[in-house]
Amino acid sequence: MLESIQTVSTNTPGVIVNADKTLEISDEDSLMMIDEGAFTIEVSFDIGEYMTDSNGQKQEIPKSR
């Protein structure tokens, strides 16, 4: 999902958004939480930019199921 978004950022400690839009998690506490199934992350991006097609037209956000 993240590869089609222009700018991605996060303020989660120990998490870096790489240039290729992959997330690098290095914080020991975060890694432990992943192991325990309790890790959460906050990622920010411009939803309007994400929902704009190649012609510059805004698309509706699809309903979740």
N, C-alpha and C positions, 0 to 999 in steps of 0.2 A: 504494500500500500504506500509506503513512504517514498518510493522511487519516483512517483509522478508529482510530488509536492516540491515546490521550489525551495522554500526555507523551512527548516525544522530546527527546533531548539528545545532544550530541557533544562530545568533547574534542579533536577534530582541529583543529590550528591553522589559522586563516583560514577556518573554516567556521562559519556561523551557522544555527541552525534558526529560521526566521521563525514568526510567530504562525499563519500559514496552513499550517504544516508543510512548507513548501518549504525547500530548502537553498540558502544563499547562499555561494558559494566566491569569496573575494577575494584570498587569499594568492597571490602571484606564483609561488612554487615549486609550489603545488598546481595552479595553472592550467597551468603548464608540463608537469607530470606528466600532466594530462588530455590535453594535446596529444600527448604521447608514448605514451599508452595505459597508463600505469603508476600512475594515481591510485587510492588506496584510502581508505576512510573508515570510521570506527568510529561506529556509531549505537547508542544504548542506549534500550531501552523495556521496560516490564513485560509480558512475554509472557503472564502469567496474566490481566492486565487485557485484553489484546488478544484472548485466546481465550475471554472471557466473553461469552455472548450477551445479548440485551436482557432476558431473564428472570433474569439473574444466574447462570445455569448455566455451569459450565466445560465447554468443548469440547475434544476431543482435538486435538493438533497433527497435521495430516495428514502422511502419509508423503511424503517428497520422491521425485521420479521420476528 
